[in-house]
Amino acid sequence: MIVLLIVFVGILNCYSGFSQEKITSKAAEKGNYILAGEEFSAQNILSAYQMQEKYRTLKPGDSLNITFMGEVNEVCQNKGCWMKLNLENGEEVMVKFKDYSFFVPKDIQNKTVIVKGMAYVSELSVEEQRHYAEDAGKSADEINKINSPQKTLSFEAEGVKIIK
């Protein structure tokens, strides 16, 4: 009996996570989103967990054209010219926008977004990291603690759908 209960709870947990992704994808398909950049199809969307797995296989110089969904952790408070998305393991993806041709609203922290574009791994210089920390409103003390290049999971978005 206990085994059946454990199996049932496990299936229920898997289903509830899947259904949330499906609900969010359906919302995007029905136009319940704010678009930044180019319009794109809300199909074949990877979850943050699936995207995390894709990033594990990338080396500097590799890239993937892909669409994935994630939660916004941080946004440039200067212009909305970049954002950071959460992955399942606590890592973040630094998202910039193709050709600096569009921005996102500065108030979308903790919102779910779907991004389409190019995933790649890069290295951020100390200067770039300090610039982004300044844009994010970090203190001078926090900015001064940045003193070495950092491997970064990066994404160049062609389009962003911010789910309402």
Chimera marker file (.cmm) of the C-alpha trace (Angstrom):
<marker_set name="trace">
<marker id="1" x="0.000" y="0.000" z="0.000" r="1" g="1" b="0" radius="0.5"/>
<marker id="2" x="2.818" y="2.413" z="0.907" r="1" g="1" b="0" radius="0.5"/>
<marker id="3" x="4.567" y="1.664" z="-2.391" r="1" g="1" b="0" radius="0.5"/>
<marker id="4" x="1.394" y="2.549" z="-4.306" r="1" g="1" b="0" radius="0.5"/>
<marker id="5" x="1.083" y="5.797" z="-2.388" r="1" g="1" b="0" radius="0.5"/>
<marker id="6" x="4.704" y="6.728" z="-3.145" r="1" g="1" b="0" radius="0.5"/>
<marker id="7" x="4.236" y="5.924" z="-6.835" r="1" g="1" b="0" radius="0.5"/>
<marker id="8" x="1.001" y="7.958" z="-6.946" r="1" g="1" b="0" radius="0.5"/>
<marker id="9" x="2.640" y="10.993" z="-5.275" r="1" g="1" b="0" radius="0.5"/>
<marker id="10" x="5.608" y="10.753" z="-7.671" r="1" g="1" b="0" radius="0.5"/>
<marker id="11" x="3.336" y="10.657" z="-10.709" r="1" g="1" b="0" radius="0.5"/>
<marker id="12" x="1.281" y="13.550" z="-9.355" r="1" g="1" b="0" radius="0.5"/>
<marker id="13" x="4.427" y="15.659" z="-8.840" r="1" g="1" b="0" radius="0.5"/>
<marker id="14" x="5.668" y="14.951" z="-12.365" r="1" g="1" b="0" radius="0.5"/>
<marker id="15" x="2.279" y="15.729" z="-13.833" r="1" g="1" b="0" radius="0.5"/>
<marker id="16" x="1.872" y="19.007" z="-11.933" r="1" g="1" b="0" radius="0.5"/>
<marker id="17" x="5.252" y="20.312" z="-13.161" r="1" g="1" b="0" radius="0.5"/>
<marker id="18" x="4.508" y="19.231" z="-16.709" r="1" g="1" b="0" radius="0.5"/>
<marker id="19" x="1.061" y="20.811" z="-16.639" r="1" g="1" b="0" radius="0.5"/>
<marker id="20" x="2.471" y="24.174" z="-15.457" r="1" g="1" b="0" radius="0.5"/>
<marker id="21" x="4.844" y="24.207" z="-18.443" r="1" g="1" b="0" radius="0.5"/>
<marker id="22" x="1.976" y="23.192" z="-20.710" r="1" g="1" b="0" radius="0.5"/>
<marker id="23" x="-0.289" y="25.915" z="-19.260" r="1" g="1" b="0" radius="0.5"/>
<marker id="24" x="2.416" y="28.547" z="-19.786" r="1" g="1" b="0" radius="0.5"/>
<marker id="25" x="3.023" y="27.349" z="-23.353" r="1" g="1" b="0" radius="0.5"/>
<marker id="26" x="-0.726" y="27.433" z="-24.055" r="1" g="1" b="0" radius="0.5"/>
<marker id="27" x="-0.908" y="30.985" z="-22.693" r="1" g="1" b="0" radius="0.5"/>
<marker id="28" x="1.837" y="31.981" z="-25.125" r="1" g="1" b="0" radius="0.5"/>
<marker id="29" x="0.067" y="30.240" z="-28.014" r="1" g="1" b="0" radius="0.5"/>
<marker id="30" x="-3.152" y="32.116" z="-27.215" r="1" g="1" b="0" radius="0.5"/>
<marker id="31" x="-1.434" y="35.500" z="-27.205" r="1" g="1" b="0" radius="0.5"/>
<marker id="32" x="-1.424" y="36.016" z="-23.409" r="1" g="1" b="0" radius="0.5"/>
<marker id="33" x="2.024" y="37.571" z="-23.501" r="1" g="1" b="0" radius="0.5"/>
<marker id="34" x="3.935" y="40.752" z="-24.147" r="1" g="1" b="0" radius="0.5"/>
<marker id="35" x="6.334" y="40.429" z="-27.078" r="1" g="1" b="0" radius="0.5"/>
<marker id="36" x="9.776" y="42.004" z="-27.232" r="1" g="1" b="0" radius="0.5"/>
<marker id="37" x="11.754" y="41.529" z="-30.449" r="1" g="1" b="0" radius="0.5"/>
<marker id="38" x="10.684" y="39.180" z="-33.239" r="1" g="1" b="0" radius="0.5"/>
<marker id="39" x="7.505" y="37.076" z="-33.124" r="1" g="1" b="0" radius="0.5"/>
<marker id="40" x="8.100" y="33.312" z="-32.941" r="1" g="1" b="0" radius="0.5"/>
<marker id="41" x="6.180" y="30.076" z="-32.539" r="1" g="1" b="0" radius="0.5"/>
<marker id="42" x="5.542" y="28.882" z="-28.978" r="1" g="1" b="0" radius="0.5"/>
<marker id="43" x="6.182" y="25.249" z="-29.876" r="1" g="1" b="0" radius="0.5"/>
<marker id="44" x="9.023" y="22.854" z="-28.986" r="1" g="1" b="0" radius="0.5"/>
<marker id="45" x="9.855" y="24.891" z="-25.895" r="1" g="1" b="0" radius="0.5"/>
<marker id="46" x="12.436" y="23.442" z="-23.519" r="1" g="1" b="0" radius="0.5"/>
<marker id="47" x="12.008" y="23.794" z="-19.759" r="1" g="1" b="0" radius="0.5"/>
<marker id="48" x="14.700" y="25.382" z="-17.584" r="1" g="1" b="0" radius="0.5"/>
<marker id="49" x="15.750" y="21.859" z="-16.555" r="1" g="1" b="0" radius="0.5"/>
<marker id="50" x="16.068" y="20.702" z="-20.186" r="1" g="1" b="0" radius="0.5"/>
<marker id="51" x="18.003" y="23.866" z="-21.043" r="1" g="1" b="0" radius="0.5"/>
<marker id="52" x="20.350" y="23.218" z="-18.132" r="1" g="1" b="0" radius="0.5"/>
<marker id="53" x="21.090" y="19.812" z="-19.648" r="1" g="1" b="0" radius="0.5"/>
<marker id="54" x="21.784" y="21.386" z="-23.066" r="1" g="1" b="0" radius="0.5"/>
<marker id="55" x="24.232" y="23.880" z="-21.517" r="1" g="1" b="0" radius="0.5"/>
<marker id="56" x="26.149" y="21.000" z="-19.903" r="1" g="1" b="0" radius="0.5"/>
<marker id="57" x="27.039" y="19.738" z="-23.386" r="1" g="1" b="0" radius="0.5"/>
<marker id="58" x="28.206" y="23.120" z="-24.734" r="1" g="1" b="0" radius="0.5"/>
<marker id="59" x="31.825" y="24.208" z="-24.810" r="1" g="1" b="0" radius="0.5"/>
<marker id="60" x="33.078" y="27.714" z="-25.626" r="1" g="1" b="0" radius="0.5"/>
<marker id="61" x="32.595" y="28.145" z="-29.379" r="1" g="1" b="0" radius="0.5"/>
<marker id="62" x="29.527" y="25.842" z="-29.569" r="1" g="1" b="0" radius="0.5"/>
<marker id="63" x="26.043" y="27.235" z="-30.086" r="1" g="1" b="0" radius="0.5"/>
<marker id="64" x="22.456" y="25.995" z="-30.325" r="1" g="1" b="0" radius="0.5"/>
<marker id="65" x="19.471" y="27.679" z="-31.950" r="1" g="1" b="0" radius="0.5"/>
<marker id="66" x="16.747" y="26.955" z="-29.401" r="1" g="1" b="0" radius="0.5"/>
<marker id="67" x="13.592" y="28.096" z="-27.599" r="1" g="1" b="0" radius="0.5"/>
<marker id="68" x="13.236" y="27.733" z="-23.835" r="1" g="1" b="0" radius="0.5"/>
<marker id="69" x="11.204" y="28.934" z="-20.892" r="1" g="1" b="0" radius="0.5"/>
<marker id="70" x="12.507" y="30.305" z="-17.617" r="1" g="1" b="0" radius="0.5"/>
<marker id="71" x="11.905" y="32.663" z="-14.747" r="1" g="1" b="0" radius="0.5"/>
<marker id="72" x="13.516" y="36.111" z="-14.786" r="1" g="1" b="0" radius="0.5"/>
<marker id="73" x="15.927" y="36.542" z="-11.908" r="1" g="1" b="0" radius="0.5"/>
<marker id="74" x="17.307" y="39.970" z="-12.758" r="1" g="1" b="0" radius="0.5"/>
<marker id="75" x="16.855" y="42.718" z="-15.382" r="1" g="1" b="0" radius="0.5"/>
<marker id="76" x="19.026" y="45.674" z="-16.372" r="1" g="1" b="0" radius="0.5"/>
<marker id="77" x="17.551" y="48.569" z="-14.400" r="1" g="1" b="0" radius="0.5"/>
<marker id="78" x="19.117" y="51.108" z="-16.747" r="1" g="1" b="0" radius="0.5"/>
<marker id="79" x="17.350" y="50.221" z="-20.025" r="1" g="1" b="0" radius="0.5"/>
<marker id="80" x="16.139" y="46.619" z="-19.877" r="1" g="1" b="0" radius="0.5"/>
<marker id="81" x="18.973" y="45.692" z="-22.271" r="1" g="1" b="0" radius="0.5"/>
<marker id="82" x="19.736" y="42.312" z="-20.610" r="1" g="1" b="0" radius="0.5"/>
<marker id="83" x="18.184" y="39.842" z="-18.194" r="1" g="1" b="0" radius="0.5"/>
<marker id="84" x="19.221" y="36.761" z="-16.261" r="1" g="1" b="0" radius="0.5"/>
<marker id="85" x="17.060" y="33.624" z="-16.282" r="1" g="1" b="0" radius="0.5"/>
<marker id="86" x="17.123" y="30.911" z="-13.622" r="1" g="1" b="0" radius="0.5"/>
<marker id="87" x="17.984" y="27.319" z="-14.404" r="1" g="1" b="0" radius="0.5"/>
<marker id="88" x="16.987" y="24.446" z="-12.141" r="1" g="1" b="0" radius="0.5"/>
<marker id="89" x="20.389" y="24.006" z="-10.477" r="1" g="1" b="0" radius="0.5"/>
<marker id="90" x="20.789" y="27.603" z="-9.286" r="1" g="1" b="0" radius="0.5"/>
<marker id="91" x="22.781" y="28.672" z="-12.326" r="1" g="1" b="0" radius="0.5"/>
<marker id="92" x="21.700" y="31.627" z="-14.446" r="1" g="1" b="0" radius="0.5"/>
<marker id="93" x="21.631" y="32.328" z="-18.162" r="1" g="1" b="0" radius="0.5"/>
<marker id="94" x="22.718" y="35.814" z="-19.242" r="1" g="1" b="0" radius="0.5"/>
<marker id="95" x="20.317" y="36.917" z="-21.991" r="1" g="1" b="0" radius="0.5"/>
<marker id="96" x="21.179" y="39.773" z="-24.328" r="1" g="1" b="0" radius="0.5"/>
<marker id="97" x="19.125" y="40.882" z="-27.306" r="1" g="1" b="0" radius="0.5"/>
<marker id="98" x="20.093" y="40.416" z="-30.939" r="1" g="1" b="0" radius="0.5"/>
<marker id="99" x="21.806" y="43.446" z="-32.431" r="1" g="1" b="0" radius="0.5"/>
<marker id="100" x="20.799" y="45.463" z="-29.323" r="1" g="1" b="0" radius="0.5"/>
<marker id="101" x="17.582" y="46.038" z="-31.296" r="1" g="1" b="0" radius="0.5"/>
<marker id="102" x="15.048" y="45.695" z="-28.482" r="1" g="1" b="0" radius="0.5"/>
<marker id="103" x="14.731" y="45.797" z="-24.712" r="1" g="1" b="0" radius="0.5"/>
<marker id="104" x="12.457" y="44.224" z="-22.104" r="1" g="1" b="0" radius="0.5"/>
<marker id="105" x="10.486" y="46.025" z="-19.369" r="1" g="1" b="0" radius="0.5"/>
<marker id="106" x="12.553" y="46.640" z="-16.240" r="1" g="1" b="0" radius="0.5"/>
<marker id="107" x="9.831" y="45.288" z="-13.933" r="1" g="1" b="0" radius="0.5"/>
<marker id="108" x="9.657" y="41.638" z="-15.064" r="1" g="1" b="0" radius="0.5"/>
<marker id="109" x="11.691" y="40.049" z="-12.271" r="1" g="1" b="0" radius="0.5"/>
<marker id="110" x="10.109" y="36.709" z="-11.225" r="1" g="1" b="0" radius="0.5"/>
<marker id="111" x="7.983" y="36.604" z="-14.402" r="1" g="1" b="0" radius="0.5"/>
<marker id="112" x="8.028" y="33.612" z="-16.744" r="1" g="1" b="0" radius="0.5"/>
<marker id="113" x="9.421" y="34.266" z="-20.216" r="1" g="1" b="0" radius="0.5"/>
<marker id="114" x="9.957" y="32.234" z="-23.357" r="1" g="1" b="0" radius="0.5"/>
<marker id="115" x="13.064" y="33.148" z="-25.337" r="1" g="1" b="0" radius="0.5"/>
<marker id="116" x="14.063" y="32.132" z="-28.853" r="1" g="1" b="0" radius="0.5"/>
<marker id="117" x="17.596" y="32.511" z="-30.084" r="1" g="1" b="0" radius="0.5"/>
<marker id="118" x="21.148" y="31.255" z="-29.777" r="1" g="1" b="0" radius="0.5"/>
<marker id="119" x="22.519" y="29.534" z="-26.650" r="1" g="1" b="0" radius="0.5"/>
<marker id="120" x="26.274" y="29.521" z="-26.105" r="1" g="1" b="0" radius="0.5"/>
<marker id="121" x="28.946" y="29.528" z="-23.401" r="1" g="1" b="0" radius="0.5"/>
<marker id="122" x="31.188" y="32.571" z="-23.046" r="1" g="1" b="0" radius="0.5"/>
<marker id="123" x="33.611" y="34.174" z="-20.643" r="1" g="1" b="0" radius="0.5"/>
<marker id="124" x="32.756" y="37.571" z="-19.144" r="1" g="1" b="0" radius="0.5"/>
<marker id="125" x="35.637" y="39.921" z="-18.485" r="1" g="1" b="0" radius="0.5"/>
<marker id="126" x="35.968" y="41.739" z="-15.169" r="1" g="1" b="0" radius="0.5"/>
<marker id="127" x="34.929" y="44.990" z="-16.898" r="1" g="1" b="0" radius="0.5"/>
<marker id="128" x="31.746" y="43.439" z="-18.345" r="1" g="1" b="0" radius="0.5"/>
<marker id="129" x="30.814" y="41.883" z="-15.003" r="1" g="1" b="0" radius="0.5"/>
<marker id="130" x="31.294" y="45.217" z="-13.244" r="1" g="1" b="0" radius="0.5"/>
<marker id="131" x="29.206" y="46.977" z="-15.905" r="1" g="1" b="0" radius="0.5"/>
<marker id="132" x="26.319" y="44.502" z="-15.460" r="1" g="1" b="0" radius="0.5"/>
<marker id="133" x="26.569" y="44.755" z="-11.659" r="1" g="1" b="0" radius="0.5"/>
<marker id="134" x="26.356" y="48.552" z="-11.957" r="1" g="1" b="0" radius="0.5"/>
<marker id="135" x="23.324" y="48.242" z="-14.290" r="1" g="1" b="0" radius="0.5"/>
<marker id="136" x="21.669" y="45.957" z="-11.743" r="1" g="1" b="0" radius="0.5"/>
<marker id="137" x="22.099" y="48.590" z="-9.021" r="1" g="1" b="0" radius="0.5"/>
<marker id="138" x="24.712" y="46.691" z="-6.985" r="1" g="1" b="0" radius="0.5"/>
<marker id="139" x="26.720" y="48.597" z="-4.359" r="1" g="1" b="0" radius="0.5"/>
<marker id="140" x="30.241" y="49.880" z="-5.025" r="1" g="1" b="0" radius="0.5"/>
<marker id="141" x="31.519" y="47.324" z="-2.510" r="1" g="1" b="0" radius="0.5"/>
<marker id="142" x="29.889" y="44.429" z="-4.419" r="1" g="1" b="0" radius="0.5"/>
<marker id="143" x="31.229" y="45.778" z="-7.735" r="1" g="1" b="0" radius="0.5"/>
<marker id="144" x="34.787" y="46.085" z="-6.393" r="1" g="1" b="0" radius="0.5"/>
<marker id="145" x="34.755" y="42.423" z="-5.282" r="1" g="1" b="0" radius="0.5"/>
<marker id="146" x="34.575" y="41.350" z="-8.946" r="1" g="1" b="0" radius="0.5"/>
<marker id="147" x="38.181" y="40.595" z="-9.886" r="1" g="1" b="0" radius="0.5"/>
<marker id="148" x="38.344" y="37.590" z="-12.229" r="1" g="1" b="0" radius="0.5"/>
<marker id="149" x="36.775" y="36.507" z="-15.539" r="1" g="1" b="0" radius="0.5"/>
<marker id="150" x="33.732" y="34.260" z="-15.221" r="1" g="1" b="0" radius="0.5"/>
<marker id="151" x="32.431" y="31.432" z="-17.399" r="1" g="1" b="0" radius="0.5"/>
<marker id="152" x="28.903" y="32.431" z="-18.389" r="1" g="1" b="0" radius="0.5"/>
<marker id="153" x="25.925" y="30.606" z="-19.829" r="1" g="1" b="0" radius="0.5"/>
<marker id="154" x="24.839" y="33.049" z="-22.511" r="1" g="1" b="0" radius="0.5"/>
<marker id="155" x="21.872" y="33.505" z="-24.809" r="1" g="1" b="0" radius="0.5"/>
<marker id="156" x="21.267" y="35.937" z="-27.666" r="1" g="1" b="0" radius="0.5"/>
<marker id="157" x="17.503" y="36.329" z="-27.994" r="1" g="1" b="0" radius="0.5"/>
<marker id="158" x="15.753" y="37.161" z="-31.257" r="1" g="1" b="0" radius="0.5"/>
<marker id="159" x="12.447" y="37.365" z="-29.429" r="1" g="1" b="0" radius="0.5"/>
<marker id="160" x="11.055" y="37.243" z="-25.894" r="1" g="1" b="0" radius="0.5"/>
<marker id="161" x="7.508" y="36.409" z="-24.821" r="1" g="1" b="0" radius="0.5"/>
<marker id="162" x="6.701" y="37.661" z="-21.333" r="1" g="1" b="0" radius="0.5"/>
<marker id="163" x="3.781" y="35.599" z="-20.034" r="1" g="1" b="0" radius="0.5"/>
<marker id="164" x="0.987" y="37.712" z="-18.505" r="1" g="1" b="0" radius="0.5"/>
<link id1="1" id2="2" r="1" g="1" b="0" radius="0.2"/>
<link id1="2" id2="3" r="1" g="1" b="0" radius="0.2"/>
<link id1="3" id2="4" r="1" g="1" b="0" radius="0.2"/>
<link id1="4" id2="5" r="1" g="1" b="0" radius="0.2"/>
<link id1="5" id2="6" r="1" g="1" b="0" radius="0.2"/>
<link id1="6" id2="7" r="1" g="1" b="0" radius="0.2"/>
<link id1="7" id2="8" r="1" g="1" b="0" radius="0.2"/>
<link id1="8" id2="9" r="1" g="1" b="0" radius="0.2"/>
<link id1="9" id2="10" r="1" g="1" b="0" radius="0.2"/>
<link id1="10" id2="11" r="1" g="1" b="0" radius="0.2"/>
<link id1="11" id2="12" r="1" g="1" b="0" radius="0.2"/>
<link id1="12" id2="13" r="1" g="1" b="0" radius="0.2"/>
<link id1="13" id2="14" r="1" g="1" b="0" radius="0.2"/>
<link id1="14" id2="15" r="1" g="1" b="0" radius="0.2"/>
<link id1="15" id2="16" r="1" g="1" b="0" radius="0.2"/>
<link id1="16" id2="17" r="1" g="1" b="0" radius="0.2"/>
<link id1="17" id2="18" r="1" g="1" b="0" radius="0.2"/>
<link id1="18" id2="19" r="1" g="1" b="0" radius="0.2"/>
<link id1="19" id2="20" r="1" g="1" b="0" radius="0.2"/>
<link id1="20" id2="21" r="1" g="1" b="0" radius="0.2"/>
<link id1="21" id2="22" r="1" g="1" b="0" radius="0.2"/>
<link id1="22" id2="23" r="1" g="1" b="0" radius="0.2"/>
<link id1="23" id2="24" r="1" g="1" b="0" radius="0.2"/>
<link id1="24" id2="25" r="1" g="1" b="0" radius="0.2"/>
<link id1="25" id2="26" r="1" g="1" b="0" radius="0.2"/>
<link id1="26" id2="27" r="1" g="1" b="0" radius="0.2"/>
<link id1="27" id2="28" r="1" g="1" b="0" radius="0.2"/>
<link id1="28" id2="29" r="1" g="1" b="0" radius="0.2"/>
<link id1="29" id2="30" r="1" g="1" b="0" radius="0.2"/>
<link id1="30" id2="31" r="1" g="1" b="0" radius="0.2"/>
<link id1="31" id2="32" r="1" g="1" b="0" radius="0.2"/>
<link id1="32" id2="33" r="1" g="1" b="0" radius="0.2"/>
<link id1="33" id2="34" r="1" g="1" b="0" radius="0.2"/>
<link id1="34" id2="35" r="1" g="1" b="0" radius="0.2"/>
<link id1="35" id2="36" r="1" g="1" b="0" radius="0.2"/>
<link id1="36" id2="37" r="1" g="1" b="0" radius="0.2"/>
<link id1="37" id2="38" r="1" g="1" b="0" radius="0.2"/>
<link id1="38" id2="39" r="1" g="1" b="0" radius="0.2"/>
<link id1="39" id2="40" r="1" g="1" b="0" radius="0.2"/>
<link id1="40" id2="41" r="1" g="1" b="0" radius="0.2"/>
<link id1="41" id2="42" r="1" g="1" b="0" radius="0.2"/>
<link id1="42" id2="43" r="1" g="1" b="0" radius="0.2"/>
<link id1="43" id2="44" r="1" g="1" b="0" radius="0.2"/>
<link id1="44" id2="45" r="1" g="1" b="0" radius="0.2"/>
<link id1="45" id2="46" r="1" g="1" b="0" radius="0.2"/>
<link id1="46" id2="47" r="1" g="1" b="0" radius="0.2"/>
<link id1="47" id2="48" r="1" g="1" b="0" radius="0.2"/>
<link id1="48" id2="49" r="1" g="1" b="0" radius="0.2"/>
<link id1="49" id2="50" r="1" g="1" b="0" radius="0.2"/>
<link id1="50" id2="51" r="1" g="1" b="0" radius="0.2"/>
<link id1="51" id2="52" r="1" g="1" b="0" radius="0.2"/>
<link id1="52" id2="53" r="1" g="1" b="0" radius="0.2"/>
<link id1="53" id2="54" r="1" g="1" b="0" radius="0.2"/>
<link id1="54" id2="55" r="1" g="1" b="0" radius="0.2"/>
<link id1="55" id2="56" r="1" g="1" b="0" radius="0.2"/>
<link id1="56" id2="57" r="1" g="1" b="0" radius="0.2"/>
<link id1="57" id2="58" r="1" g="1" b="0" radius="0.2"/>
<link id1="58" id2="59" r="1" g="1" b="0" radius="0.2"/>
<link id1="59" id2="60" r="1" g="1" b="0" radius="0.2"/>
<link id1="60" id2="61" r="1" g="1" b="0" radius="0.2"/>
<link id1="61" id2="62" r="1" g="1" b="0" radius="0.2"/>
<link id1="62" id2="63" r="1" g="1" b="0" radius="0.2"/>
<link id1="63" id2="64" r="1" g="1" b="0" radius="0.2"/>
<link id1="64" id2="65" r="1" g="1" b="0" radius="0.2"/>
<link id1="65" id2="66" r="1" g="1" b="0" radius="0.2"/>
<link id1="66" id2="67" r="1" g="1" b="0" radius="0.2"/>
<link id1="67" id2="68" r="1" g="1" b="0" radius="0.2"/>
<link id1="68" id2="69" r="1" g="1" b="0" radius="0.2"/>
<link id1="69" id2="70" r="1" g="1" b="0" radius="0.2"/>
<link id1="70" id2="71" r="1" g="1" b="0" radius="0.2"/>
<link id1="71" id2="72" r="1" g="1" b="0" radius="0.2"/>
<link id1="72" id2="73" r="1" g="1" b="0" radius="0.2"/>
<link id1="73" id2="74" r="1" g="1" b="0" radius="0.2"/>
<link id1="74" id2="75" r="1" g="1" b="0" radius="0.2"/>
<link id1="75" id2="76" r="1" g="1" b="0" radius="0.2"/>
<link id1="76" id2="77" r="1" g="1" b="0" radius="0.2"/>
<link id1="77" id2="78" r="1" g="1" b="0" radius="0.2"/>
<link id1="78" id2="79" r="1" g="1" b="0" radius="0.2"/>
<link id1="79" id2="80" r="1" g="1" b="0" radius="0.2"/>
<link id1="80" id2="81" r="1" g="1" b="0" radius="0.2"/>
<link id1="81" id2="82" r="1" g="1" b="0" radius="0.2"/>
<link id1="82" id2="83" r="1" g="1" b="0" radius="0.2"/>
<link id1="83" id2="84" r="1" g="1" b="0" radius="0.2"/>
<link id1="84" id2="85" r="1" g="1" b="0" radius="0.2"/>
<link id1="85" id2="86" r="1" g="1" b="0" radius="0.2"/>
<link id1="86" id2="87" r="1" g="1" b="0" radius="0.2"/>
<link id1="87" id2="88" r="1" g="1" b="0" radius="0.2"/>
<link id1="88" id2="89" r="1" g="1" b="0" radius="0.2"/>
<link id1="89" id2="90" r="1" g="1" b="0" radius="0.2"/>
<link id1="90" id2="91" r="1" g="1" b="0" radius="0.2"/>
<link id1="91" id2="92" r="1" g="1" b="0" radius="0.2"/>
<link id1="92" id2="93" r="1" g="1" b="0" radius="0.2"/>
<link id1="93" id2="94" r="1" g="1" b="0" radius="0.2"/>
<link id1="94" id2="95" r="1" g="1" b="0" radius="0.2"/>
<link id1="95" id2="96" r="1" g="1" b="0" radius="0.2"/>
<link id1="96" id2="97" r="1" g="1" b="0" radius="0.2"/>
<link id1="97" id2="98" r="1" g="1" b="0" radius="0.2"/>
<link id1="98" id2="99" r="1" g="1" b="0" radius="0.2"/>
<link id1="99" id2="100" r="1" g="1" b="0" radius="0.2"/>
<link id1="100" id2="101" r="1" g="1" b="0" radius="0.2"/>
<link id1="101" id2="102" r="1" g="1" b="0" radius="0.2"/>
<link id1="102" id2="103" r="1" g="1" b="0" radius="0.2"/>
<link id1="103" id2="104" r="1" g="1" b="0" radius="0.2"/>
<link id1="104" id2="105" r="1" g="1" b="0" radius="0.2"/>
<link id1="105" id2="106" r="1" g="1" b="0" radius="0.2"/>
<link id1="106" id2="107" r="1" g="1" b="0" radius="0.2"/>
<link id1="107" id2="108" r="1" g="1" b="0" radius="0.2"/>
<link id1="108" id2="109" r="1" g="1" b="0" radius="0.2"/>
<link id1="109" id2="110" r="1" g="1" b="0" radius="0.2"/>
<link id1="110" id2="111" r="1" g="1" b="0" radius="0.2"/>
<link id1="111" id2="112" r="1" g="1" b="0" radius="0.2"/>
<link id1="112" id2="113" r="1" g="1" b="0" radius="0.2"/>
<link id1="113" id2="114" r="1" g="1" b="0" radius="0.2"/>
<link id1="114" id2="115" r="1" g="1" b="0" radius="0.2"/>
<link id1="115" id2="116" r="1" g="1" b="0" radius="0.2"/>
<link id1="116" id2="117" r="1" g="1" b="0" radius="0.2"/>
<link id1="117" id2="118" r="1" g="1" b="0" radius="0.2"/>
<link id1="118" id2="119" r="1" g="1" b="0" radius="0.2"/>
<link id1="119" id2="120" r="1" g="1" b="0" radius="0.2"/>
<link id1="120" id2="121" r="1" g="1" b="0" radius="0.2"/>
<link id1="121" id2="122" r="1" g="1" b="0" radius="0.2"/>
<link id1="122" id2="123" r="1" g="1" b="0" radius="0.2"/>
<link id1="123" id2="124" r="1" g="1" b="0" radius="0.2"/>
<link id1="124" id2="125" r="1" g="1" b="0" radius="0.2"/>
<link id1="125" id2="126" r="1" g="1" b="0" radius="0.2"/>
<link id1="126" id2="127" r="1" g="1" b="0" radius="0.2"/>
<link id1="127" id2="128" r="1" g="1" b="0" radius="0.2"/>
<link id1="128" id2="129" r="1" g="1" b="0" radius="0.2"/>
<link id1="129" id2="130" r="1" g="1" b="0" radius="0.2"/>
<link id1="130" id2="131" r="1" g="1" b="0" radius="0.2"/>
<link id1="131" id2="132" r="1" g="1" b="0" radius="0.2"/>
<link id1="132" id2="133" r="1" g="1" b="0" radius="0.2"/>
<link id1="133" id2="134" r="1" g="1" b="0" radius="0.2"/>
<link id1="134" id2="135" r="1" g="1" b="0" radius="0.2"/>
<link id1="135" id2="136" r="1" g="1" b="0" radius="0.2"/>
<link id1="136" id2="137" r="1" g="1" b="0" radius="0.2"/>
<link id1="137" id2="138" r="1" g="1" b="0" radius="0.2"/>
<link id1="138" id2="139" r="1" g="1" b="0" radius="0.2"/>
<link id1="139" id2="140" r="1" g="1" b="0" radius="0.2"/>
<link id1="140" id2="141" r="1" g="1" b="0" radius="0.2"/>
<link id1="141" id2="142" r="1" g="1" b="0" radius="0.2"/>
<link id1="142" id2="143" r="1" g="1" b="0" radius="0.2"/>
<link id1="143" id2="144" r="1" g="1" b="0" radius="0.2"/>
<link id1="144" id2="145" r="1" g="1" b="0" radius="0.2"/>
<link id1="145" id2="146" r="1" g="1" b="0" radius="0.2"/>
<link id1="146" id2="147" r="1" g="1" b="0" radius="0.2"/>
<link id1="147" id2="148" r="1" g="1" b="0" radius="0.2"/>
<link id1="148" id2="149" r="1" g="1" b="0" radius="0.2"/>
<link id1="149" id2="150" r="1" g="1" b="0" radius="0.2"/>
<link id1="150" id2="151" r="1" g="1" b="0" radius="0.2"/>
<link id1="151" id2="152" r="1" g="1" b="0" radius="0.2"/>
<link id1="152" id2="153" r="1" g="1" b="0" radius="0.2"/>
<link id1="153" id2="154" r="1" g="1" b="0" radius="0.2"/>
<link id1="154" id2="155" r="1" g="1" b="0" radius="0.2"/>
<link id1="155" id2="156" r="1" g="1" b="0" radius="0.2"/>
<link id1="156" id2="157" r="1" g="1" b="0" radius="0.2"/>
<link id1="157" id2="158" r="1" g="1" b="0" radius="0.2"/>
<link id1="158" id2="159" r="1" g="1" b="0" radius="0.2"/>
<link id1="159" id2="160" r="1" g="1" b="0" radius="0.2"/>
<link id1="160" id2="161" r="1" g="1" b="0" radius="0.2"/>
<link id1="161" id2="162" r="1" g="1" b="0" radius="0.2"/>
<link id1="162" id2="163" r="1" g="1" b="0" radius="0.2"/>
<link id1="163" id2="164" r="1" g="1" b="0" radius="0.2"/>
</marker_set>
